[in-house]
């Protein structure tokens, strides 16, 4: 149960990044790439920091990765649906 808190925190952080980027009049694909870059920056920061703190930040980035994967699937299915 304790591992779910940072995963959900990462998911929510990336959701907020997506909402902010959409409010700045970005397209869905551009907002997706912003979320992907945010995930990669946090993952890289966890490797640089290292130790126990870095592992906690790495778990947060796992939640961000889950959001990026889910968002990619949603954007892909919406693009397929629009093309039909």
Residue, then its C-alpha position, 0 to 999 in steps of 0.5 A: x500500500x505504501x508504494x501506491x502513494x508515490x505512484x499515484x503522486x507521479x500520475x497526478x503530477x504528470x496529469x497536472x503537467x498535461x492540463x497546464x500544457x493543454x491550457x497553453x493551447x498545445x496540441x494533444x501530441x505536443x502535450x504528450x511529448x511534454x509529459x514524456x520529457x517530464x518523465x525522462x527528466x524526473x527519471x534522469x534526476x533519480x539516477x543522478x541523486x541516487x541513494x534512497x531519495x533517488x529510489x523514491x523519485x524513481x518510483x514517482x517517475x513510474x507513476x509518470x510513466x504509467x500516465x504517459x503510456x495511458x495517454x499514448x494509448x488514448x491519443x492513438x485510439x482517438x486518432x484512429x477513431x477520427x480517421x474512420 
